[in-house]
Amino acid sequence: GQGVLDNAFEGYNCSLFAYGQTGAGKSYSMIGYGKNKGIVPITCDELFKSIGRASGEVKYEVTFSMLEIYNEQVRDLLQKNNPKGGLTVRQNPKLGLFYVEKLKKVAVESYEEIERRSEEGTANRTVASTQMNATSSRAHTVITITFDQISKNDAGEETKKSSSINLVDLAGSERAESTGATGDRLKEGANINKSLSALGNVISALADLSMGKKKVVVPYRDSVLTKLLMNALGGNSKTIMIAALSPADINYDETLGTLRYA
């Protein structure tokens, strides 16, 4: 996660996401398990260490929010009770960015606070058992850390450099046959695959744009996930992707799919 931090200190928006089939180790890489910490806790820990080493002239403000997108509905993981149908995603008319209305944002002063908050959020996540994975994430989890650096310029005016770090644990892409999913599980799977393909379309459109193709429309509005990641994918931003692969031969097709996506 060092690249993510360097970008944030320079004032870029950045996002880091893990992609791959269910059971390949995405949540393990992002969040970790027990003593083996994942990228999210290590990055947050480093962030506060860097702030501790910085000179006293710059003031830092860090806020933390955590949400999940389940069946195309947004749930705030820092609150126990969410409204029926999820929180509303709105677009800010001035900035053109999408945001989640009434999402709880918490100011944090130390890594321990972030750790406490993310444990609280992880406990509220939607997980269910499928044949492939006992604790399969049935939703995309997005942790957003907003990081402001406030300093005074020569004229004594305060200037603010702001960047948002999005750490995304995507739900597993999956084949209905291998997971043995029926009923609700199957519906969830369909929604998961829908928003993953929307993300794929956005990324390939952005790739076309960067190759100099004209008249490319980037389809951010196709899913809730791509709306919320809009500011982290396009424009002044850097994106890092982790491709999680499974070594088993029965997952050969899925592994190829993940590599093609990457």
TINU-535189 format. One record per residue: residue in three letters; residue number from 1; y, x, z of N, C-alpha, C in turn. Coordinates in steps of 0.1 Angstrom, whole numbers, always signed. Last residue first. Example, Ala and Ser with C-alpha at 12.3 -4.5 7.8 and 13.67 -1.06 7.14 Angstrom:
 residu num   n.Y   n.X   n.Z  ca.Y  ca.X  ca.Z   c.Y   c.X   c.Z
    SER   2   -22  +128   +71   -11  +137   +71    +0  +129   +79
    ALA   1   -57  +132   +78   -45  +123   +78   -33  +132   +78
END
This chain:
 residu num   n.Y   n.X   n.Z  ca.Y  ca.X  ca.Z   c.Y   c.X   c.Z
    ALA 262   -80   -75  -155   -72   -64  -150   -67   -57  -163
    TYR 261   -96   -92  -171   -83   -97  -165   -74   -86  -161
    ARG 260  -117   -76  -176  -109   -80  -187   -95   -84  -182
    LEU 259  -127   -74  -150  -122   -62  -156  -113   -65  -168
    THR 258  -135  -100  -145  -125   -94  -137  -119   -82  -144
    GLY 257  -155  -103  -165  -143  -112  -165  -132  -105  -157
    LEU 256  -174   -85  -157  -167   -82  -169  -154   -90  -170
    THR 255  -181   -98  -133  -176   -85  -132  -168   -81  -145
    GLU 254  -192  -122  -144  -180  -123  -135  -173  -109  -135
    ASP 253  -215  -111  -156  -205  -118  -164  -191  -119  -157
    TYR 252  -230  -100  -134  -225   -92  -146  -214   -98  -153
    ASN 251  -241  -108  -111  -227  -111  -113  -221  -104  -125
    ILE 250  -267   -99  -110  -265  -114  -113  -250  -117  -116
    ASP 249  -264   -73  -102  -265   -75  -116  -264   -90  -120
    ALA 248  -238   -64   -78  -250   -71   -81  -252   -74   -96
    PRO 247  -213   -53   -71  -223   -44   -77  -236   -51   -82
    SER 246  -183   -69   -78  -195   -69   -70  -206   -61   -78
    LEU 245  -148   -59   -74  -160   -61   -82  -173   -61   -73
    ALA 244  -115   -66   -74  -127   -65   -65  -139   -68   -74
    ALA 243   -86   -50   -83   -97   -58   -89  -110   -55   -80
    ILE 242   -54   -55   -72   -67   -49   -68   -77   -57   -75
    MET 241   -22   -48   -87   -34   -57   -86   -46   -49   -81
    ILE 240   +13   -49   -81    +1   -41   -80   -11   -51   -79
    THR 239   +45   -51   -96   +33   -58   -92   +21   -48   -92
    LYS 238   +79   -52   -90   +68   -43   -93   +55   -51   -88
    SER 237  +111   -64  -104   +99   -64   -95   +88   -55   -99
    ASN 236  +133   -81  -116  +134   -68  -108  +123   -67   -98
    GLY 235  +113  -100  -138  +126   -94  -134  +125   -82  -126
    GLY 234   +83  -115  -124   +92  -112  -135  +105  -106  -129
    LEU 233   +69  -116   -99   +63  -111  -111   +72  -107  -122
    ALA 232   +84  -125   -79   +77  -113   -76   +70  -107   -89
    ASN 231   +95  -149   -86  +104  -138   -84   +97  -125   -81
    MET 230   +70  -164   -89   +79  -161  -100   +88  -149   -98
    LEU 229   +53  -172   -71   +53  -158   -73   +63  -154   -84
    LEU 228   +56  -199   -71   +60  -192   -59   +61  -177   -61
    LYS 227   +46  -206   -96   +60  -209   -92   +64  -200   -81
    THR 226   +19  -198   -94   +28  -190  -103   +43  -194  -100
    LEU 225   +10  -217   -75    +9  -203   -72   +19  -195   -81
    VAL 224   +13  -242   -87   +21  -239   -76   +21  -224   -73
    SER 223   +14  -239  -123    +7  -241  -111   +16  -237   -99
    ASP 222   +31  -239  -145   +18  -245  -147   +11  -247  -134
    ARG 221   +56  -227  -146   +55  -240  -140   +41  -246  -140
    TYR 220   +55  -203  -159   +55  -203  -145   +52  -216  -138
    PRO 219   +48  -193  -187   +45  -206  -181   +44  -206  -166
    VAL 218   +73  -179  -207   +64  -175  -196   +61  -188  -188
    VAL 217   +74  -178  -241   +78  -186  -229   +68  -183  -218
    VAL 216   +87  -156  -265   +75  -159  -256   +80  -167  -244
    LYS 215  +104  -147  -285  +100  -161  -284   +88  -164  -275
    LYS 214   +91  -114  -293  +102  -124  -290   +96  -138  -289
    LYS 213   +76   -85  -279   +75   -98  -287   +86  -107  -283
    GLY 212   +77   -62  -264   +88   -64  -274   +86   -77  -282
    MET 211   +60   -58  -245   +56   -51  -257   +67   -54  -268
    SER 210   +69   -75  -226   +72   -60  -224   +69   -52  -236
    LEU 209   +59   -99  -236   +74   -97  -235   +77   -82  -234
    ASP 208   +32   -95  -231   +37   -97  -245   +52   -94  -246
    ALA 207   +32   -95  -203   +28   -83  -211   +33   -83  -225
    LEU 206   +40  -121  -198   +49  -110  -194   +45   -97  -201
    ALA 205   +17  -134  -208   +30  -136  -214   +40  -125  -211
    SER 204    -2  -124  -190    -3  -120  -204   +10  -123  -212
    ILE 203    +7  -136  -166    +7  -121  -168    +6  -117  -182
    VAL 202    +5  -163  -172   +18  -158  -169   +18  -143  -172
    ASN 201   -23  -165  -176   -14  -168  -187    -1  -162  -185
    GLY 200   -32  -159  -150   -36  -150  -161   -27  -152  -173
    LEU 199   -22  -181  -136   -17  -167  -133   -20  -157  -144
    ALA 198   -38  -200  -148   -24  -201  -149   -17  -187  -147
    SER 197   -63  -192  -138   -60  -190  -153   -46  -192  -156
    LEU 196   -59  -198  -111   -61  -184  -115   -59  -182  -130
    SER 195   -56  -225  -111   -44  -217  -108   -46  -203  -112
    LYS 194   -83  -232  -120   -71  -236  -127   -59  -228  -124
    ASN 193   -99  -222  -100  -100  -216  -113   -88  -220  -122
    ILE 192   -92  -240   -79   -90  -225   -78   -89  -219   -92
    ASN 191  -100  -264   -90   -85  -262   -87   -82  -247   -86
    ALA 190  -127  -260   -90  -120  -263  -103  -105  -261  -101
    GLY 189  -133  -256   -63  -135  -246   -73  -128  -248   -86
    GLU 188  -127  -282   -53  -119  -270   -49  -120  -259   -59
    LYS 187  -148  -296   -65  -134  -299   -69  -125  -288   -65
    LEU 186  -169  -284   -52  -168  -283   -67  -154  -286   -71
    ARG 185  -166  -292   -26  -166  -278   -29  -163  -276   -44
    ASP 184  -168  -320   -29  -156  -314   -25  -155  -300   -29
    GLY 183  -196  -320   -51  -186  -328   -44  -173  -321   -41
    THR 182  -211  -287   -49  -211  -301   -53  -200  -308   -46
    ALA 181  -222  -254   -57  -212  -263   -52  -213  -277   -58
    GLY 180  -236  -230   -61  -244  -243   -57  -234  -253   -52
    THR 179  -226  -208   -70  -222  -211   -57  -230  -223   -52
    SER 178  -236  -206   -96  -240  -196   -86  -237  -200   -72
    GLU 177  -225  -228  -110  -239  -227  -108  -243  -217   -96
    ALA 176  -197  -225  -110  -203  -236  -102  -218  -234   -99
    ARG 175  -184  -193  -105  -191  -202  -114  -198  -212  -105
    GLU 174  -150  -184   -95  -164  -186   -93  -171  -195  -103
    SER 173  -126  -164   -78  -130  -171   -91  -145  -173   -90
    GLY 172  -116  -169   -45  -125  -163   -54  -126  -171   -67
    ALA 171   -80  -169   -39   -93  -175   -36  -103  -169   -47
    LEU 170   -61  -140   -32   -64  -151   -40   -78  -156   -36
    ASP 169   -38  -130   -11   -52  -130   -11   -57  -142   -19
    VAL 168    -8  -112   -15   -16  -124   -19   -31  -121   -19
    LEU 167   +22  -104    -3    +8   -99    -3    -1  -111    -4
    ASN 166   +54   -97   -14   +44  -107   -14   +30  -101   -14
    ILE 165   +84   -88    -1   +71   -83    -4   +61   -94    -3
    SER 164  +117   -88   -13  +106   -96    -7   +93   -90   -11
    SER 163  +147   -72    -3  +136   -73   -11  +125   -81    -5
    SER 162  +182   -65    -3  +171   -73    +1  +159   -73    -8
    LYS 161  +208   -49   +10  +198   -47    +0  +186   -55    +5
    LYS 160  +242   -55   +16  +228   -59   +20  +219   -56    +8
    THR 159  +270   -40   +32  +263   -44   +20  +248   -46   +24
    GLU 158  +301   -44   +48  +287   -44   +49  +280   -48   +36
    GLU 157  +328   -20   +45  +322   -33   +42  +307   -33   +44
    GLY 156  +339    +5   +47  +336    -2   +59  +331   -16   +57
    ALA 155  +342   +20   +24  +353   +11   +28  +351    +3   +41
    ASP 154  +317   +31   +22  +328   +39   +26  +340   +31   +30
    ASN 153  +294    +5   +36  +299   +15   +25  +311   +22   +30
    LYS 152  +268    +0   +59  +283    -1   +56  +286    +9   +45
    SER 151  +238   -20   +54  +245    -7   +57  +260    -9   +54
    ILE 150  +208   -35   +58  +222   -37   +59  +229   -24   +63
    GLN 149  +180   -45   +42  +186   -33   +47  +201   -35   +47
    ASP 148  +154   -68   +47  +168   -66   +44  +173   -53   +50
    PHE 147  +126   -82   +36  +130   -70   +42  +144   -67   +38
    THR 146  +101  -106   +41  +114  -103   +35  +120   -92   +43
    ILE 145   +69  -110   +33   +77  -103   +42   +90  -100   +36
    THR 144   +45  -135   +29   +58  -130   +24   +65  -123   +35
    ILE 143   +13  -141   +20   +21  -136   +31   +34  -130   +25
    VAL 142    -7  -166    +8    +4  -158    +4   +12  -154   +17
    THR 141   -40  -174    -2   -31  -171   +10   -20  -162    +5
    HIS 140   -56  -200   -18   -49  -187   -20   -40  -186    -8
    ALA 139   -87  -212    -5   -73  -214    -9   -67  -200   -11
    ARG 138  -111  -209    +5  -110  -220    -5   -96  -221    -9
    SER 137  -129  -180   +11  -116  -186   +12  -115  -197    +1
    SER 136  -161  -182   +26  -154  -182   +13  -140  -188   +15
    THR 135  -180  -172   +44  -167  -175   +48  -158  -174   +36
    ALA 134  -205  -169   +30  -204  -178   +42  -190  -181   +46
    ASN 133  -211  -170    -3  -203  -164    +7  -201  -174   +19
    MET 132  -228  -184   -20  -226  -170   -23  -218  -163   -11
    GLN 131  -230  -210   -13  -243  -202   -13  -240  -187   -14
    THR 130  -202  -214   +10  -209  -217    -3  -222  -208    -3
    SER 129  -183  -228   +36  -194  -220   +32  -200  -224   +18
    ALA 128  -148  -223   +38  -159  -232   +38  -171  -223   +33
    VAL 127  -114  -224   +52  -126  -216   +46  -138  -226   +46
    THR 126   -81  -224   +54   -92  -233   +49  -103  -224   +44
    ARG 125   -66  -210   +84   -69  -210   +69   -81  -220   +66
    ASN 124   -58  -207  +110   -56  -220  +104   -60  -221   +89
    ALA 123   -64  -180  +115   -72  -191  +122   -70  -204  +116
    THR 122   -44  -168  +101   -57  -167   +96   -66  -177  +102
    GLY 121   -22  -173  +118   -22  -179  +105   -37  -179   +99
    GLU 120   -28  -157  +140   -26  -172  +142   -27  -179  +129
    GLU 119   -28  -133  +128   -41  -138  +134   -40  -153  +136
    SER 118    -2  -131  +120   -12  -133  +110   -25  -137  +115
    ARG 117   +11  -130  +146   +14  -141  +137    +3  -142  +126
    ARG 116    +1  -105  +156    -2  -118  +163    +0  -130  +154
    GLU 115   +11   -88  +136    -4   -89  +138    -7  -102  +145
    ILE 114   +38   -91  +140   +32   -95  +127   +17   -97  +129
    GLU 113   +39   -80  +166   +43   -94  +164   +37   -99  +151
    GLU 112   +32   -54  +161   +23   -62  +170   +26   -77  +168
    TYR 111   +53   -43  +147   +40   -46  +140   +31   -55  +148
    SER 110   +83   -60  +155   +74   -49  +157   +61   -53  +149
    GLU 109  +100   -81  +151  +106   -68  +155   +96   -56  +156
    VAL 108  +106  -108  +129   +97  -100  +136  +103   -86  +139
    ALA 107  +114  -142  +124  +119  -128  +125  +110  -120  +133
    VAL 106   +96  -164  +104   +98  -159  +117  +104  -145  +116
    LYS 105   +98  -195   +88  +100  -181   +87  +103  -175  +100
    LYS 104   +81  -223   +77   +85  -216   +89   +87  -201   +86
    LEU 103   +94  -244   +52   +84  -234   +55   +90  -225   +67
    LYS 102  +111  -264   +42  +106  -265   +56   +95  -255   +60
    GLU 101  +100  -260    +8  +109  -266   +18  +103  -267   +32
    VAL 100   +96  -230    -8   +89  -241    -2   +98  -247    +9
    TYR  99  +111  -224   -41  +109  -221   -27  +102  -233   -20
    PHE  98  +119  -207   -71  +112  -218   -64  +111  -214   -50
    LEU  97  +151  -199   -86  +138  -195   -80  +132  -207   -73
    GLY  96  +176  -204   -96  +165  -207  -104  +151  -203   -98
    LEU  95  +199  -201   -81  +191  -188   -84  +180  -191   -94
    LYS  94  +209  -227   -82  +218  -216   -85  +209  -204   -89
    PRO  93  +188  -245   -76  +195  -246   -89  +203  -234   -92
    ASN  92  +156  -238   -65  +170  -235   -62  +179  -235   -75
    GLN  91  +131  -262   -65  +137  -251   -72  +152  -250   -68
    ARG  90  +104  -267   -41  +116  -271   -48  +122  -259   -56
    VAL  89   +75  -281   -30   +80  -269   -36   +92  -273   -44
    THR  88   +68  -295    +2   +73  -297   -12   +78  -283   -17
    LEU  87   +35  -293   +18   +50  -291   +18   +55  -292    +3
    GLY  86    +9  -319   +18   +15  -305   +18   +30  -305   +17
    GLY  85    -4  -343   +20    +1  -339    +7    +8  -326    +6
    LYS  84   +10  -348   +52    +0  -352   +43    +5  -349   +28
    PRO  83   +24  -319   +69   +25  -332   +64   +14  -335   +53
    ASN  82    +5  -300   +93   +12  -300   +80   +13  -315   +75
    ASN  81    +3  -285  +124    +3  -298  +117   +11  -297  +104
    LYS  80    +6  -258  +132    -6  -265  +133    -7  -277  +124
    GLN  79   +22  -232  +113   +23  -245  +120    +9  -252  +120
    LEU  78   +17  -211   +97   +22  -208  +111   +25  -221  +119
    LEU  77    +8  -219   +73    -2  -215   +82    +3  -212   +96
    ASP  76   +16  -247   +54   +22  -236   +62   +12  -232   +73
    ARG  75    +3  -254   +23    +2  -256   +37    +8  -244   +44
    VAL  74    +7  -270    -8   +11  -259    +1   +10  -262   +15
    GLN  73   -18  -278   -32    -9  -283   -21    -6  -271   -12
    GLU  72   -38  -271   -50   -25  -272   -55   -15  -278   -45
    ASN  71   -60  -267   -31   -60  -278   -41   -46  -282   -46
    TYR  70   -38  -249   -12   -52  -254   -12   -52  -267   -21
    ILE  69   -22  -221    -5   -22  -231   -15   -36  -236   -17
    GLU  68    -7  -212   +26   -18  -212   +17   -17  -223    +7
    LEU  67   +16  -188   +40   +12  -201   +36    -1  -200   +28
    MET  66   +38  -172   +62   +24  -172   +57   +20  -186   +53
    SER  65   +65  -148   +67   +60  -162   +66   +46  -162   +59
    PHE  64   +89  -129   +84   +75  -131   +80   +72  -145   +78
    THR  63  +116  -105   +81  +110  -119   +85   +97  -121   +78
    VAL  62  +136   -80   +94  +123   -83   +87  +119   -97   +91
    GLU  61  +163   -59   +89  +159   -72   +94  +146   -76   +86
    TYR  60  +181   -30  +100  +170   -36   +93  +166   -50   +98
    LYS  59  +210   -10   +94  +203   -21  +102  +192   -27   +94
    VAL  58  +217   +24   +92  +212   +12   +85  +206    +2   +95
    GLU  57  +223   +45  +109  +234   +38  +102  +230   +25   +95
    GLY  56  +202   +59  +122  +208   +47  +129  +219   +40  +121
    SER  55  +176   +67   +99  +188   +70  +106  +194   +57  +112
    ALA  54  +140   +60  +105  +152   +60   +97  +165   +63  +105
    ARG  53  +117   +58  +119  +121   +72  +116  +135   +72  +109
    GLY  52  +114   +30  +122  +116   +38  +134  +121   +52  +131
    ILE  51  +109   +24   +96  +121   +19  +101  +125   +27  +114
    SER  50   +83   +35   +94   +94   +41   +85  +108   +36   +91
    LYS  49   +70   +19  +112   +71   +33  +115   +82   +39  +107
    PHE  48   +72    -6   +99   +79    -4  +111   +80   +11  +115
    LEU  47   +56    +0   +76   +69    -4   +74   +77    -2   +87
    GLU  46   +31    +6   +87   +38   +17   +81   +53   +13   +80
    ASP  45   +24   -20   +94   +24   -10  +105   +33    +2  +100
    CYS  44   +22   -32   +70   +32   -37   +80   +34   -27   +90
    THR  43    +1   -18   +58   +14   -18   +52   +25   -22   +62
    ILE  42   -20   -25   +75   -16   -11   +74    -2   -10   +68
    PRO  41   -22   -53   +72   -18   -47   +85   -14   -33   +83
    VAL  40   -28   -53   +42   -17   -60   +49   -13   -54   +62
    ILE  39   -52   -38   +38   -39   -33   +33   -27   -40   +40
    GLY  38   -72   -40   +69   -69   -41   +54   -55   -36   +51
    LYS  37   -90   -22   +93   -79   -29   +89   -77   -29   +74
    ASN  36  -118   -24  +110  -114   -19   +97  -102   -27   +92
    LYS  35  -123   -38  +133  -115   -25  +134  -111   -20  +121
    GLY  34  -122   -70  +118  -124   -62  +131  -116   -49  +131
    TYR  33  -113   -66   +85  -122   -73   +94  -125   -64  +107
    GLY  32   -88   -73   +60   -97   -64   +68  -105   -72   +77
    ILE  31   -69   -82   +42   -67   -85   +56   -76   -76   +65
    MET  30   -77   -70   +17   -63   -74   +20   -61   -75   +35
    SER  29  -104   -64   +17   -94   -54   +13   -80   -57   +18
    TYR  28  -114   -88   +26  -117   -76   +33  -107   -65   +30
    SER  27  -106  -105    +6  -101  -107   +19  -103   -95   +28
    LYS  26  -123   -94   -15  -108   -94   -16  -102   -96    -2
    GLY  25  -151   -90   -19  -144   -82    -9  -129   -82   -10
    ALA  24  -166  -106   -34  -166   -92   -38  -157   -84   -29
    GLY  23  -168  -133   -28  -178  -124   -21  -177  -110   -25
    THR  22  -159  -146   -59  -161  -149   -45  -171  -139   -39
    GLN  21  -143  -121   -81  -151  -133   -78  -153  -134   -63
    GLY  20  -108  -113   -80  -122  -110   -83  -130  -122   -79
    TYR  19   -78   -97   -68   -85  -106   -77   -99  -103   -79
    ALA  18   -51   -93   -47   -65   -90   -50   -71  -101   -58
    PHE  17   -17   -82   -52   -27   -92   -51   -41   -87   -54
    LEU  16   +15   -77   -43    +2   -70   -43    -8   -81   -42
    SER  15   +48   -74   -54   +37   -82   -50   +24   -74   -52
    CYS  14   +83   -69   -46   +70   -65   -51   +59   -74   -46
    ASN  13  +116   -64   -55  +107   -73   -51   +93   -68   -55
    TYR  12  +133   -33   -46  +126   -41   -55  +118   -52   -48
    GLY  11  +146   -16   -28  +152   -29   -31  +145   -37   -42
    GLU  10  +134    +7   -19  +144    +9   -30  +150    -5   -34
    PHE   9  +117    -3    -1  +128    +5    +4  +139    +7    -7
    ALA   8   +99   -14   -19  +107   -23   -10  +119   -16    -5
    ASN   7   +87    +8   -31   +94    -1   -39  +104   -10   -30
    ASP   6   +74   +19    -8   +84   +27   -15   +93   +17   -23
    LEU   5   +55    -2    -3   +66    +1    +6   +77    +9    +0
    VAL   4   +39    -1   -26   +46   -14   -22   +58   -11   -13
    GLY   3   +28   +24   -24   +37   +21   -35   +45    +9   -32
    GLN   2   +11   +22    -1   +23   +30    +0   +33   +27   -12
    GLY   1   -12    +8    +0    +0    +0    +0   +13    +8    +0
END
